[in-house]
Every structure is written in structure tokens, then in C-alpha cells.
């Protein structure tokens, strides 16, 4: 099992603010695991979020 990610880890990986990570979680766009009072993210869920929200530029570049 891969290590769970913190809010800070996810914010850094996505190059967004902690507030954006909180918004994505509270809106249900990014699933989280609640362990007592802590919030953690599964790496696979973050990868899934990125894959589902990636658009192609149409420039003919992979």
C-alpha cells in the first residue's frame, strides 16, 4: 500500500493552494480518507483526478 498524502502533498503535486485542495475535497471532486481528525488522500485518487481533468491542447503534441 502506498503512503497516504497530506493536503500539503496534494497541493504541491497539483501546484495549487491548500484552499483549492479543501475545495476539491468538500465539493466531492477529490476523494479523501478521514482518520480521526486528519484528512489524507490516496495517491490513486489524486492520479484519477488528474487523468479525469486533463485536456488535450489540440496542438498535435502528446
PDB file as gemmi writes it, atoms N, CA and C in Angstrom:
CRYST1    1.000    1.000    1.000  90.00  90.00  90.00 P 1                      
ATOM      1  N   UNK A   1       0.845  -1.184   0.000  1.00  0.00           N  
ATOM      2  CA  UNK A   1       0.000   0.000   0.000  1.00  0.00           C  
ATOM      3  C   UNK A   1       0.886   1.242   0.000  1.00  0.00           C  
ATOM      4  N   UNK A   2       0.560   2.170  -0.891  1.00  0.00           N  
ATOM      5  CA  UNK A   2       1.294   3.436  -0.953  1.00  0.00           C  
ATOM      6  C   UNK A   2       0.925   4.299   0.251  1.00  0.00           C  
ATOM      7  N   UNK A   3       1.847   5.149   0.639  1.00  0.00           N  
ATOM      8  CA  UNK A   3       1.601   6.064   1.749  1.00  0.00           C  
ATOM      9  C   UNK A   3       0.501   7.061   1.371  1.00  0.00           C  
ATOM     10  N   UNK A   4      -0.321   7.401   2.330  1.00  0.00           N  
ATOM     11  CA  UNK A   4      -1.354   8.398   2.113  1.00  0.00           C  
ATOM     12  C   UNK A   4      -0.722   9.781   2.021  1.00  0.00           C  
ATOM     13  N   UNK A   5      -1.371  10.662   1.283  1.00  0.00           N  
ATOM     14  CA  UNK A   5      -0.861  12.009   1.068  1.00  0.00           C  
ATOM     15  C   UNK A   5      -1.586  13.015   1.960  1.00  0.00           C  
ATOM     16  N   UNK A   6      -0.859  14.009   2.425  1.00  0.00           N  
ATOM     17  CA  UNK A   6      -1.458  15.097   3.187  1.00  0.00           C  
ATOM     18  C   UNK A   6      -2.014  16.150   2.237  1.00  0.00           C  
ATOM     19  N   UNK A   7      -2.736  17.104   2.795  1.00  0.00           N  
ATOM     20  CA  UNK A   7      -3.225  18.236   2.000  1.00  0.00           C  
ATOM     21  C   UNK A   7      -2.060  18.961   1.347  1.00  0.00           C  
ATOM     22  N   UNK A   8      -0.989  19.122   2.110  1.00  0.00           N  
ATOM     23  CA  UNK A   8       0.186  19.809   1.599  1.00  0.00           C  
ATOM     24  C   UNK A   8       0.820  19.047   0.434  1.00  0.00           C  
ATOM     25  N   UNK A   9       0.880  17.715   0.562  1.00  0.00           N  
ATOM     26  CA  UNK A   9       1.422  16.886  -0.517  1.00  0.00           C  
ATOM     27  C   UNK A   9       0.612  17.066  -1.802  1.00  0.00           C  
ATOM     28  N   UNK A  10      -0.711  17.029  -1.658  1.00  0.00           N  
ATOM     29  CA  UNK A  10      -1.593  17.152  -2.827  1.00  0.00           C  
ATOM     30  C   UNK A  10      -1.475  18.543  -3.441  1.00  0.00           C  
ATOM     31  N   UNK A  11      -1.446  19.568  -2.600  1.00  0.00           N  
ATOM     32  CA  UNK A  11      -1.315  20.940  -3.102  1.00  0.00           C  
ATOM     33  C   UNK A  11      -0.021  21.099  -3.894  1.00  0.00           C  
ATOM     34  N   UNK A  12       1.056  20.546  -3.377  1.00  0.00           N  
ATOM     35  CA  UNK A  12       2.334  20.639  -4.075  1.00  0.00           C  
ATOM     36  C   UNK A  12       2.299  19.863  -5.391  1.00  0.00           C  
ATOM     37  N   UNK A  13       1.736  18.662  -5.363  1.00  0.00           N  
ATOM     38  CA  UNK A  13       1.690  17.827  -6.568  1.00  0.00           C  
ATOM     39  C   UNK A  13       0.841  18.463  -7.667  1.00  0.00           C  
ATOM     40  N   UNK A  14      -0.236  19.133  -7.281  1.00  0.00           N  
ATOM     41  CA  UNK A  14      -1.132  19.746  -8.262  1.00  0.00           C  
ATOM     42  C   UNK A  14      -0.788  21.213  -8.545  1.00  0.00           C  
ATOM     43  N   UNK A  15       0.175  21.744  -7.806  1.00  0.00           N  
ATOM     44  CA  UNK A  15       0.574  23.149  -7.925  1.00  0.00           C  
ATOM     45  C   UNK A  15      -0.611  24.084  -7.689  1.00  0.00           C  
ATOM     46  N   UNK A  16      -1.334  23.811  -6.598  1.00  0.00           N  
ATOM     47  CA  UNK A  16      -2.470  24.641  -6.204  1.00  0.00           C  
ATOM     48  C   UNK A  16      -2.335  24.980  -4.720  1.00  0.00           C  
ATOM     49  N   UNK A  17      -3.207  25.833  -4.234  1.00  0.00           N  
ATOM     50  CA  UNK A  17      -3.185  26.217  -2.824  1.00  0.00           C  
ATOM     51  C   UNK A  17      -3.890  25.170  -1.963  1.00  0.00           C  
ATOM     52  N   UNK A  18      -3.644  25.259  -0.650  1.00  0.00           N  
ATOM     53  CA  UNK A  18      -4.346  24.375   0.289  1.00  0.00           C  
ATOM     54  C   UNK A  18      -5.847  24.634   0.227  1.00  0.00           C  
ATOM     55  N   UNK A  19      -6.220  25.865   0.028  1.00  0.00           N  
ATOM     56  CA  UNK A  19      -7.640  26.211  -0.073  1.00  0.00           C  
ATOM     57  C   UNK A  19      -8.290  25.496  -1.265  1.00  0.00           C  
ATOM     58  N   UNK A  20      -7.568  25.409  -2.376  1.00  0.00           N  
ATOM     59  CA  UNK A  20      -8.093  24.703  -3.546  1.00  0.00           C  
ATOM     60  C   UNK A  20      -8.251  23.216  -3.250  1.00  0.00           C  
ATOM     61  N   UNK A  21      -7.276  22.625  -2.561  1.00  0.00           N  
ATOM     62  CA  UNK A  21      -7.385  21.214  -2.175  1.00  0.00           C  
ATOM     63  C   UNK A  21      -8.623  21.019  -1.300  1.00  0.00           C  
ATOM     64  N   UNK A  22      -8.835  21.915  -0.346  1.00  0.00           N  
ATOM     65  CA  UNK A  22     -10.017  21.831   0.520  1.00  0.00           C  
ATOM     66  C   UNK A  22     -11.305  21.939  -0.288  1.00  0.00           C  
ATOM     67  N   UNK A  23     -11.327  22.844  -1.269  1.00  0.00           N  
ATOM     68  CA  UNK A  23     -12.498  22.994  -2.126  1.00  0.00           C  
ATOM     69  C   UNK A  23     -12.759  21.715  -2.927  1.00  0.00           C  
ATOM     70  N   UNK A  24     -11.704  21.163  -3.520  1.00  0.00           N  
ATOM     71  CA  UNK A  24     -11.865  19.938  -4.315  1.00  0.00           C  
ATOM     72  C   UNK A  24     -12.414  18.807  -3.456  1.00  0.00           C  
ATOM     73  N   UNK A  25     -11.941  18.722  -2.212  1.00  0.00           N  
ATOM     74  CA  UNK A  25     -12.420  17.687  -1.297  1.00  0.00           C  
ATOM     75  C   UNK A  25     -13.866  17.939  -0.896  1.00  0.00           C  
ATOM     76  N   UNK A  26     -14.178  19.153  -0.467  1.00  0.00           N  
ATOM     77  CA  UNK A  26     -15.535  19.443   0.023  1.00  0.00           C  
ATOM     78  C   UNK A  26     -16.579  19.376  -1.083  1.00  0.00           C  
ATOM     79  N   UNK A  27     -16.172  19.634  -2.319  1.00  0.00           N  
ATOM     80  CA  UNK A  27     -17.112  19.567  -3.444  1.00  0.00           C  
ATOM     81  C   UNK A  27     -17.272  18.151  -3.991  1.00  0.00           C  
ATOM     82  N   UNK A  28     -16.458  17.218  -3.459  1.00  0.00           N  
ATOM     83  CA  UNK A  28     -16.557  15.830  -3.900  1.00  0.00           C  
ATOM     84  C   UNK A  28     -15.772  15.527  -5.162  1.00  0.00           C  
ATOM     85  N   UNK A  29     -14.999  16.485  -5.635  1.00  0.00           N  
ATOM     86  CA  UNK A  29     -14.215  16.266  -6.848  1.00  0.00           C  
ATOM     87  C   UNK A  29     -12.959  15.455  -6.590  1.00  0.00           C  
ATOM     88  N   UNK A  30     -12.507  15.442  -5.339  1.00  0.00           N  
ATOM     89  CA  UNK A  30     -11.312  14.696  -4.954  1.00  0.00           C  
ATOM     90  C   UNK A  30     -11.624  13.950  -3.668  1.00  0.00           C  
ATOM     91  N   UNK A  31     -11.589  12.622  -3.730  1.00  0.00           N  
ATOM     92  CA  UNK A  31     -11.922  11.798  -2.565  1.00  0.00           C  
ATOM     93  C   UNK A  31     -10.824  11.860  -1.521  1.00  0.00           C  
ATOM     94  N   UNK A  32     -11.246  11.782  -0.261  1.00  0.00           N  
ATOM     95  CA  UNK A  32     -10.296  11.829   0.848  1.00  0.00           C  
ATOM     96  C   UNK A  32     -10.636  10.746   1.866  1.00  0.00           C  
ATOM     97  N   UNK A  33      -9.647  10.411   2.666  1.00  0.00           N  
ATOM     98  CA  UNK A  33      -9.806   9.461   3.760  1.00  0.00           C  
ATOM     99  C   UNK A  33      -9.737  10.265   5.051  1.00  0.00           C  
ATOM    100  N   UNK A  34     -10.706  10.064   5.919  1.00  0.00           N  
ATOM    101  CA  UNK A  34     -10.717  10.754   7.209  1.00  0.00           C  
ATOM    102  C   UNK A  34     -10.274   9.770   8.284  1.00  0.00           C  
ATOM    103  N   UNK A  35      -9.178  10.100   8.954  1.00  0.00           N  
ATOM    104  CA  UNK A  35      -8.657   9.284  10.044  1.00  0.00           C  
ATOM    105  C   UNK A  35      -8.691  10.161  11.283  1.00  0.00           C  
ATOM    106  N   UNK A  36      -9.670   9.892  12.124  1.00  0.00           N  
ATOM    107  CA  UNK A  36      -9.956  10.746  13.267  1.00  0.00           C  
ATOM    108  C   UNK A  36     -10.123  12.178  12.773  1.00  0.00           C  
ATOM    109  N   UNK A  37      -9.253  13.086  13.160  1.00  0.00           N  
ATOM    110  CA  UNK A  37      -9.403  14.478  12.742  1.00  0.00           C  
ATOM    111  C   UNK A  37      -8.501  14.839  11.569  1.00  0.00           C  
ATOM    112  N   UNK A  38      -7.814  13.856  11.027  1.00  0.00           N  
ATOM    113  CA  UNK A  38      -6.898  14.089   9.910  1.00  0.00           C  
ATOM    114  C   UNK A  38      -7.556  13.751   8.581  1.00  0.00           C  
ATOM    115  N   UNK A  39      -7.141  14.459   7.554  1.00  0.00           N  
ATOM    116  CA  UNK A  39      -7.610  14.198   6.194  1.00  0.00           C  
ATOM    117  C   UNK A  39      -6.402  13.765   5.378  1.00  0.00           C  
ATOM    118  N   UNK A  40      -6.526  12.640   4.697  1.00  0.00           N  
ATOM    119  CA  UNK A  40      -5.448  12.129   3.849  1.00  0.00           C  
ATOM    120  C   UNK A  40      -6.049  11.737   2.503  1.00  0.00           C  
ATOM    121  N   UNK A  41      -5.170  11.644   1.512  1.00  0.00           N  
ATOM    122  CA  UNK A  41      -5.609  11.342   0.156  1.00  0.00           C  
ATOM    123  C   UNK A  41      -4.861  10.121  -0.364  1.00  0.00           C  
ATOM    124  N   UNK A  42      -5.580   9.261  -1.067  1.00  0.00           N  
ATOM    125  CA  UNK A  42      -4.960   8.101  -1.699  1.00  0.00           C  
ATOM    126  C   UNK A  42      -4.279   8.557  -2.986  1.00  0.00           C  
ATOM    127  N   UNK A  43      -3.020   8.161  -3.179  1.00  0.00           N  
ATOM    128  CA  UNK A  43      -2.321   8.551  -4.415  1.00  0.00           C  
ATOM    129  C   UNK A  43      -3.092   8.178  -5.677  1.00  0.00           C  
ATOM    130  N   UNK A  44      -3.732   7.016  -5.690  1.00  0.00           N  
ATOM    131  CA  UNK A  44      -4.506   6.610  -6.869  1.00  0.00           C  
ATOM    132  C   UNK A  44      -5.673   7.554  -7.142  1.00  0.00           C  
ATOM    133  N   UNK A  45      -6.287   8.077  -6.088  1.00  0.00           N  
ATOM    134  CA  UNK A  45      -7.394   9.018  -6.269  1.00  0.00           C  
ATOM    135  C   UNK A  45      -6.898  10.341  -6.843  1.00  0.00           C  
ATOM    136  N   UNK A  46      -5.716  10.775  -6.426  1.00  0.00           N  
ATOM    137  CA  UNK A  46      -5.143  12.007  -6.972  1.00  0.00           C  
ATOM    138  C   UNK A  46      -4.808  11.799  -8.448  1.00  0.00           C  
ATOM    139  N   UNK A  47      -4.215  10.647  -8.772  1.00  0.00           N  
ATOM    140  CA  UNK A  47      -3.907  10.342 -10.179  1.00  0.00           C  
ATOM    141  C   UNK A  47      -5.187  10.287 -11.007  1.00  0.00           C  
ATOM    142  N   UNK A  48      -6.234   9.688 -10.462  1.00  0.00           N  
ATOM    143  CA  UNK A  48      -7.519   9.599 -11.155  1.00  0.00           C  
ATOM    144  C   UNK A  48      -8.088  10.998 -11.398  1.00  0.00           C  
ATOM    145  N   UNK A  49      -7.998  11.858 -10.393  1.00  0.00           N  
ATOM    146  CA  UNK A  49      -8.475  13.235 -10.546  1.00  0.00           C  
ATOM    147  C   UNK A  49      -7.733  13.936 -11.677  1.00  0.00           C  
ATOM    148  N   UNK A  50      -6.426  13.793 -11.704  1.00  0.00           N  
ATOM    149  CA  UNK A  50      -5.614  14.425 -12.750  1.00  0.00           C  
ATOM    150  C   UNK A  50      -6.008  13.883 -14.121  1.00  0.00           C  
ATOM    151  N   UNK A  51      -6.145  12.572 -14.230  1.00  0.00           N  
ATOM    152  CA  UNK A  51      -6.497  11.964 -15.515  1.00  0.00           C  
ATOM    153  C   UNK A  51      -7.862  12.440 -16.012  1.00  0.00           C  
ATOM    154  N   UNK A  52      -8.814  12.550 -15.095  1.00  0.00           N  
ATOM    155  CA  UNK A  52     -10.166  12.960 -15.476  1.00  0.00           C  
ATOM    156  C   UNK A  52     -10.257  14.455 -15.793  1.00  0.00           C  
ATOM    157  N   UNK A  53      -9.283  15.218 -15.365  1.00  0.00           N  
ATOM    158  CA  UNK A  53      -9.327  16.667 -15.563  1.00  0.00           C  
ATOM    159  C   UNK A  53      -8.230  17.178 -16.479  1.00  0.00           C  
ATOM    160  N   UNK A  54      -7.637  16.266 -17.226  1.00  0.00           N  
ATOM    161  CA  UNK A  54      -6.606  16.633 -18.185  1.00  0.00           C  
ATOM    162  C   UNK A  54      -7.257  16.784 -19.547  1.00  0.00           C  
ATOM    163  N   UNK A  55      -6.963  17.893 -20.195  1.00  0.00           N  
ATOM    164  CA  UNK A  55      -7.500  18.119 -21.539  1.00  0.00           C  
ATOM    165  C   UNK A  55      -6.351  18.165 -22.522  1.00  0.00           C  
ATOM    166  N   UNK A  56      -6.638  17.789 -23.718  1.00  0.00           N  
ATOM    167  CA  UNK A  56      -5.631  17.853 -24.785  1.00  0.00           C  
ATOM    168  C   UNK A  56      -5.697  19.223 -25.410  1.00  0.00           C  
ATOM    169  N   UNK A  57      -4.555  19.763 -25.737  1.00  0.00           N  
ATOM    170  CA  UNK A  57      -4.494  21.126 -26.259  1.00  0.00           C  
ATOM    171  C   UNK A  57      -4.887  21.219 -27.728  1.00  0.00           C  
ATOM    172  N   UNK A  58      -4.893  20.106 -28.435  1.00  0.00           N  
ATOM    173  CA  UNK A  58      -5.223  20.151 -29.858  1.00  0.00           C  
ATOM    174  C   UNK A  58      -4.074  20.631 -30.715  1.00  0.00           C  
ATOM    175  N   UNK A  59      -2.874  20.650 -30.158  1.00  0.00           N  
ATOM    176  CA  UNK A  59      -1.712  21.126 -30.897  1.00  0.00           C  
ATOM    177  C   UNK A  59      -0.970  19.997 -31.599  1.00  0.00           C  
ATOM    178  N   UNK A  60      -1.501  18.795 -31.502  1.00  0.00           N  
ATOM    179  CA  UNK A  60      -0.833  17.663 -32.134  1.00  0.00           C  
ATOM    180  C   UNK A  60       0.337  17.136 -31.331  1.00  0.00           C  
ATOM    181  N   UNK A  61       0.433  17.546 -30.095  1.00  0.00           N  
ATOM    182  CA  UNK A  61       1.502  17.098 -29.210  1.00  0.00           C  
ATOM    183  C   UNK A  61       0.909  16.138 -28.192  1.00  0.00           C  
ATOM    184  N   UNK A  62       1.608  15.036 -27.925  1.00  0.00           N  
ATOM    185  CA  UNK A  62       1.112  14.115 -26.906  1.00  0.00           C  
ATOM    186  C   UNK A  62       1.109  14.824 -25.611  1.00  0.00           C  
TER     187      UNK A  62                                                      
END                                                                             
